Amino acid sequence: TLLREKYGENAKLIYELQDSIDDDGNNEKLALRYDLTVPFARYISQNKISAMKRYQIGKV
């Protein structure tokens, strides 16, 4: 994935999520950097969200 190419040796710190199908029936590959997984999982569980789209753009 694009994230793995960017982080090289630190690619082990990226978690790939289960493939999902978007609203148009297309297969989506999802991944998160390690430092985003816990806060994001906490937000999802506290708000009882079953489906959502999230975009984050910024320097890493």
OpenMM code with the backbone's topology and positions (N, CA, C; nanometers):
from openmm import Vec3, app, unit

residues = "THR LEU LEU ARG GLU LYS TYR GLY GLU ASN ALA LYS LEU ILE TYR GLU LEU GLN ASP SER ILE ASP ASP ASP GLY ASN ASN GLU LYS LEU ALA LEU ARG TYR ASP LEU THR VAL PRO PHE ALA ARG TYR ILE SER GLN ASN LYS ILE SER ALA MET LYS ARG TYR GLN ILE GLY LYS VAL".split()
positions = [
    Vec3(0.0835, -0.1185, 0.0000),
    Vec3(0.0000, 0.0000, 0.0000),
    Vec3(0.0874, 0.1240, 0.0000),
    Vec3(0.0261, 0.2362, -0.0229),
    Vec3(0.0973, 0.3630, -0.0258),
    Vec3(0.1627, 0.3919, 0.1087),
    Vec3(0.0936, 0.3611, 0.2171),
    Vec3(0.1512, 0.3838, 0.3495),
    Vec3(0.2756, 0.2996, 0.3714),
    Vec3(0.2736, 0.1745, 0.3304),
    Vec3(0.3888, 0.0862, 0.3490),
    Vec3(0.5100, 0.1362, 0.2715),
    Vec3(0.4891, 0.1860, 0.1508),
    Vec3(0.5995, 0.2385, 0.0709),
    Vec3(0.6604, 0.3609, 0.1381),
    Vec3(0.5782, 0.4445, 0.1966),
    Vec3(0.6251, 0.5678, 0.2582),
    Vec3(0.7069, 0.5421, 0.3845),
    Vec3(0.6660, 0.4459, 0.4659),
    Vec3(0.7303, 0.4243, 0.5946),
    Vec3(0.8418, 0.3211, 0.5922),
    Vec3(0.8562, 0.2469, 0.4848),
    Vec3(0.9661, 0.1524, 0.4714),
    Vec3(0.9761, 0.0570, 0.5885),
    Vec3(1.0857, 0.0692, 0.6637),
    Vec3(1.1110, -0.0214, 0.7760),
    Vec3(1.0040, -0.0098, 0.8844),
    Vec3(0.9465, 0.1073, 0.8997),
    Vec3(0.8420, 0.1276, 1.0006),
    Vec3(0.7054, 0.0818, 0.9533),
    Vec3(0.6991, 0.0150, 0.8401),
    Vec3(0.5711, -0.0330, 0.7872),
    Vec3(0.5071, -0.1350, 0.8810),
    Vec3(0.5862, -0.1934, 0.9702),
    Vec3(0.5304, -0.2880, 1.0673),
    Vec3(0.4348, -0.2171, 1.1633),
    Vec3(0.4416, -0.0839, 1.1663),
    Vec3(0.3590, -0.0057, 1.2572),
    Vec3(0.2254, 0.0334, 1.1954),
    Vec3(0.1935, -0.0264, 1.0810),
    Vec3(0.0684, 0.0038, 1.0121),
    Vec3(-0.0245, -0.1159, 1.0249),
    Vec3(-0.1469, -0.0898, 1.0633),
    Vec3(-0.2467, -0.1952, 1.0762),
    Vec3(-0.3403, -0.1897, 0.9569),
    Vec3(-0.3560, -0.3018, 0.8894),
    Vec3(-0.4515, -0.3088, 0.7799),
    Vec3(-0.5834, -0.3610, 0.8349),
    Vec3(-0.6898, -0.2960, 0.7966),
    Vec3(-0.8224, -0.3357, 0.8411),
    Vec3(-0.8848, -0.4291, 0.7391),
    Vec3(-0.9847, -0.4971, 0.7793),
    Vec3(-1.0539, -0.5886, 0.6894),
    Vec3(-1.1068, -0.5114, 0.5695),
    Vec3(-1.0912, -0.5689, 0.4504),
    Vec3(-1.1449, -0.5060, 0.3296),
    Vec3(-1.2943, -0.4858, 0.3462),
    Vec3(-1.3422, -0.3757, 0.2932),
    Vec3(-1.4851, -0.3479, 0.3019),
    Vec3(-1.5376, -0.3089, 0.1648),
    Vec3(-1.6666, -0.3061, 0.1534),
    Vec3(-1.7306, -0.2699, 0.0271),
    Vec3(-1.8008, -0.1364, 0.0476),
    Vec3(-1.7719, -0.0391, -0.0389),
    Vec3(-1.8342, 0.0921, -0.0244),
    Vec3(-1.9766, 0.0925, -0.0783),
    Vec3(-2.0392, 0.2082, -0.0747),
    Vec3(-2.1796, 0.2206, -0.1159),
    Vec3(-2.2023, 0.1845, -0.2622),
    Vec3(-2.0986, 0.1995, -0.3449),
    Vec3(-2.1110, 0.1689, -0.4878),
    Vec3(-2.0765, 0.0242, -0.5200),
    Vec3(-2.0447, -0.0558, -0.4189),
    Vec3(-2.0109, -0.1961, -0.4406),
    Vec3(-1.8645, -0.2191, -0.4728),
    Vec3(-1.7802, -0.1151, -0.4570),
    Vec3(-1.6372, -0.1285, -0.4833),
    Vec3(-1.5649, -0.1772, -0.3587),
    Vec3(-1.4613, -0.2564, -0.3787),
    Vec3(-1.3813, -0.3084, -0.2692),
    Vec3(-1.2847, -0.1996, -0.2224),
    Vec3(-1.2811, -0.1720, -0.0924),
    Vec3(-1.1922, -0.0706, -0.0373),
    Vec3(-1.0888, -0.1372, 0.0522),
    Vec3(-0.9636, -0.0947, 0.0404),
    Vec3(-0.8598, -0.1395, 0.1323),
    Vec3(-0.8366, -0.0277, 0.2321),
    Vec3(-0.8361, -0.0606, 0.3598),
    Vec3(-0.8219, 0.0387, 0.4638),
    Vec3(-0.7006, 0.0079, 0.5496),
    Vec3(-0.6324, 0.1128, 0.5960),
    Vec3(-0.5162, 0.0951, 0.6826),
    Vec3(-0.5033, 0.2168, 0.7734),
    Vec3(-0.4461, 0.1966, 0.8918),
    Vec3(-0.4209, 0.3049, 0.9856),
    Vec3(-0.2795, 0.2944, 1.0393),
    Vec3(-0.2161, 0.4084, 1.0608),
    Vec3(-0.0886, 0.4076, 1.1309),
    Vec3(-0.1145, 0.3715, 1.2762),
    Vec3(-0.0132, 0.3142, 1.3414),
    Vec3(-0.0301, 0.2651, 1.4781),
    Vec3(-0.0776, 0.3719, 1.5738),
    Vec3(-0.0330, 0.4959, 1.5594),
    Vec3(-0.0697, 0.5999, 1.6555),
    Vec3(-0.2120, 0.6509, 1.6376),
    Vec3(-0.2825, 0.6056, 1.5342),
    Vec3(-0.4209, 0.6467, 1.5133),
    Vec3(-0.5205, 0.5368, 1.5487),
    Vec3(-0.4735, 0.4157, 1.5715),
    Vec3(-0.5659, 0.3040, 1.5895),
    Vec3(-0.6422, 0.3103, 1.7214),
    Vec3(-0.5750, 0.3356, 1.8316),
    Vec3(-0.6412, 0.3337, 1.9622),
    Vec3(-0.7400, 0.4492, 1.9776),
    Vec3(-0.7011, 0.5747, 1.9487),
    Vec3(-0.7997, 0.6822, 1.9625),
    Vec3(-0.9204, 0.6638, 1.8706),
    Vec3(-0.8972, 0.6155, 1.7509),
    Vec3(-1.0064, 0.5956, 1.6562),
    Vec3(-1.0982, 0.4833, 1.7037),
    Vec3(-1.0421, 0.3743, 1.7502),
    Vec3(-1.1227, 0.2630, 1.8012),
    Vec3(-1.2037, 0.3073, 1.9229),
    Vec3(-1.1429, 0.3884, 2.0087),
    Vec3(-1.2142, 0.4390, 2.1262),
    Vec3(-1.3329, 0.5260, 2.0837),
    Vec3(-1.3122, 0.6131, 1.9873),
    Vec3(-1.4200, 0.6994, 1.9384),
    Vec3(-1.5351, 0.6167, 1.8816),
    Vec3(-1.5016, 0.5164, 1.8011),
    Vec3(-1.6036, 0.4312, 1.7395),
    Vec3(-1.6847, 0.3585, 1.8467),
    Vec3(-1.6161, 0.3012, 1.9449),
    Vec3(-1.6874, 0.2235, 2.0464),
    Vec3(-1.7710, 0.3121, 2.1385),
    Vec3(-1.7210, 0.4291, 2.1757),
    Vec3(-1.7961, 0.5167, 2.2649),
    Vec3(-1.9209, 0.5738, 2.1988),
    Vec3(-1.9164, 0.5907, 2.0674),
    Vec3(-2.0295, 0.6505, 1.9972),
    Vec3(-2.1160, 0.5474, 1.9259),
    Vec3(-2.0863, 0.4198, 1.9483),
    Vec3(-2.1647, 0.3096, 1.8911),
    Vec3(-2.1883, 0.3267, 1.7411),
    Vec3(-2.0797, 0.3548, 1.6699),
    Vec3(-2.0864, 0.3756, 1.5250),
    Vec3(-2.0598, 0.2430, 1.4555),
    Vec3(-2.1460, 0.2062, 1.3624),
    Vec3(-2.1268, 0.0802, 1.2902),
    Vec3(-2.0699, 0.1026, 1.1504),
    Vec3(-2.0891, 0.2214, 1.0939),
    Vec3(-2.0343, 0.2511, 0.9612),
    Vec3(-2.0101, 0.4010, 0.9500),
    Vec3(-1.8967, 0.4382, 0.8938),
    Vec3(-1.8653, 0.5793, 0.8735),
    Vec3(-1.7496, 0.5934, 0.7768),
    Vec3(-1.7305, 0.7128, 0.7266),
    Vec3(-1.6131, 0.7450, 0.6461),
    Vec3(-1.5369, 0.8533, 0.7203),
    Vec3(-1.4060, 0.8397, 0.7250),
    Vec3(-1.3233, 0.9364, 0.7963),
    Vec3(-1.2049, 0.9705, 0.7086),
    Vec3(-1.1771, 1.0979, 0.6953),
    Vec3(-1.0629, 1.1435, 0.6175),
    Vec3(-0.9788, 1.2337, 0.7059),
    Vec3(-0.8473, 1.2185, 0.6991),
    Vec3(-0.7578, 1.3054, 0.7738),
    Vec3(-0.6399, 1.3379, 0.6846),
    Vec3(-0.6138, 1.4653, 0.6700),
    Vec3(-0.5035, 1.5097, 0.5859),
    Vec3(-0.4137, 1.5974, 0.6709),
    Vec3(-0.2848, 1.5720, 0.6662),
    Vec3(-0.1921, 1.6539, 0.7418),
    Vec3(-0.0519, 1.5993, 0.7334),
    Vec3(0.0415, 1.6739, 0.7905),
    Vec3(0.1805, 1.6293, 0.7937),
    Vec3(0.1934, 1.5112, 0.8875),
    Vec3(0.2818, 1.4218, 0.8530),
    Vec3(0.3033, 1.3037, 0.9354),
    Vec3(0.4482, 1.2987, 0.9754),
] * unit.nanometer
topology = app.Topology()
chain = topology.addChain("A")
for resn in residues:
    res = topology.addResidue(resn, chain)
    for name in ("N", "CA", "C"):
        topology.addAtom(name, app.Element.getBySymbol(name[0]), res)
